[in-house]
């Protein structure tokens, strides 16, 4: 039985080796396909549309010190902007009104202080009343400076020459 099995394996191996397969045999090749275009004269467009982003070589990001509605903008495209040029303004109407009110109060306080100074010179008023009037004048002057500083913060100027 063993002999029959060995003989069968030998016969199968012989048959398998006798059939030589050509693995490199390819079907006949077709000629290559070639597209042919006839050259013709055409105009060339200088317009080119591309998707993407453009970034400038230099830029400045300006952040105002105060919030508000922009009421003036002076940023001419392609022009040189000198340092210190006003390029934007934020609405300061409420601050301007406060400034006018404080100026009127200061005028009245200065008149009162001048009157009390004359009265103090002839002992017509005590020192405490005069000191209160003088303090009121100084306080209103400080209020004027604060309001003016807030108004100045609504003006955005070019920090450096740009162009």
C-alpha positions in Angstrom: 0.0 0.0 0.0 2.9 2.3 0.8 4.4 1.5 -2.5 1.3 2.4 -4.4 1.0 5.8 -2.6 4.7 6.6 -3.3 4.3 5.6 -6.9 1.2 7.8 -7.2 3.0 10.8 -5.8 5.9 10.2 -8.2 3.6 10.1 -11.2 1.8 13.3 -10.2 5.1 15.1 -9.6 6.4 13.9 -13.0 3.2 15.2 -14.8 3.4 18.5 -13.0 7.1 19.1 -13.9 6.6 18.0 -17.5 4.1 20.7 -18.2 6.3 23.8 -18.6 4.4 27.0 -18.1 5.7 30.1 -19.7 4.9 32.8 -17.1 6.4 35.5 -19.2 4.2 34.8 -22.2 2.1 37.9 -22.9 -0.5 38.5 -25.5 0.7 40.4 -28.5 1.0 44.1 -27.7 -1.3 46.7 -29.3 0.3 49.7 -30.8 0.4 52.8 -28.4 -2.5 55.2 -28.6 -1.4 58.7 -29.5 -3.5 61.9 -29.3 -2.6 64.4 -32.0 -3.5 68.1 -31.9 -2.8 70.6 -34.6 -1.1 73.7 -33.2 -2.9 77.0 -33.8 -2.3 80.5 -32.9 -4.3 81.8 -29.8 -4.3 84.8 -27.6 -2.8 84.5 -24.1 -4.8 85.9 -21.2 -2.8 87.5 -18.4 -5.6 86.8 -15.9 -5.1 83.9 -13.6 -7.6 82.8 -11.0 -6.3 80.9 -8.0 -7.7 79.9 -4.6 -5.7 80.9 -1.6 -4.7 83.6 0.9 -2.5 86.6 0.5 -0.4 87.8 3.3 1.6 91.1 3.3 5.2 91.2 4.2 4.6 93.8 6.8 1.5 94.7 8.9 0.6 96.4 12.0 -2.3 95.5 14.2 -3.8 98.5 16.0 -5.9 98.0 19.1 -7.6 101.1 20.4 -7.6 101.6 24.2 -11.4 102.3 24.2 -14.4 100.6 22.7 -17.0 102.3 20.6 -18.4 102.9 17.2 -15.9 103.9 14.4 -17.0 107.3 13.0 -13.9 108.1 10.9 -11.5 105.9 8.9 -8.6 107.2 6.8 -6.6 104.3 5.4 -5.9 105.1 1.7 -5.0 101.9 -0.2 -1.5 102.0 -1.6 -0.6 105.3 -0.1 2.2 106.1 2.4 0.9 107.1 5.8 3.1 109.4 7.9 3.8 108.6 11.5 1.2 110.4 13.7 -1.4 110.7 11.0 -5.0 110.2 12.3 -6.3 107.1 10.7 -9.4 106.4 12.7 -11.7 108.0 15.3 -14.1 106.4 17.7 -17.4 108.2 18.6 -16.6 110.6 21.5 -19.8 112.7 21.6 -20.5 111.8 25.3 -16.9 112.6 26.3 -17.1 116.0 24.5 -20.3 116.8 26.3 -18.7 115.9 29.6 -15.7 118.1 28.8 -18.0 121.1 28.1 -19.9 120.5 31.3 -16.7 120.4 33.4 -15.3 123.5 31.7 -18.4 125.5 32.7 -18.3 124.1 36.3 -14.6 125.1 36.4 -15.3 128.7 35.3 -17.8 129.1 38.1 -15.5 127.4 40.7 -12.6 129.7 39.7 -14.8 132.8 40.0 -16.0 131.6 43.4 -12.4 130.9 44.5 -11.3 134.4 43.4 -14.1 136.1 45.3 -13.3 134.1 48.4 -9.6 134.9 48.1 -10.5 138.6 48.2 -12.8 138.1 51.2 -10.1 136.0 53.0 -7.6 138.8 52.6 -9.9 141.2 54.6 -11.0 138.4 57.0 -14.5 138.4 55.4 -14.6 134.6 55.2 -13.0 131.8 57.2 -10.0 129.8 55.8 -12.1 126.5 55.6 -14.6 128.0 53.1 -11.7 129.3 50.9 -10.0 125.9 51.1 -13.2 124.1 49.9 -13.5 126.5 46.9 -9.8 126.0 46.0 -10.2 122.2 46.3 -13.3 122.4 44.0 -11.2 124.2 41.4 -8.3 121.7 41.6 -10.8 118.8 41.4 -12.5 120.1 38.3 -9.1 120.7 36.6 -8.2 117.1 37.3 -11.6 116.0 35.8 -10.8 118.1 32.7 -7.5 116.2 32.3 -9.2 112.8 32.8 -11.9 113.6 30.2 -9.3 114.9 27.8 -7.2 111.8 28.2 -10.3 109.6 27.4 -11.0 111.7 24.3 -7.4 111.3 23.2 -7.9 107.5 23.5 -10.6 107.7 20.8 -8.2 108.9 18.2 -6.1 106.3 16.5 -2.9 107.5 15.0 -0.3 105.7 12.8 2.4 104.5 15.2 5.0 104.5 12.5 5.4 105.4 8.8 3.8 102.9 6.6 3.7 102.6 2.9 
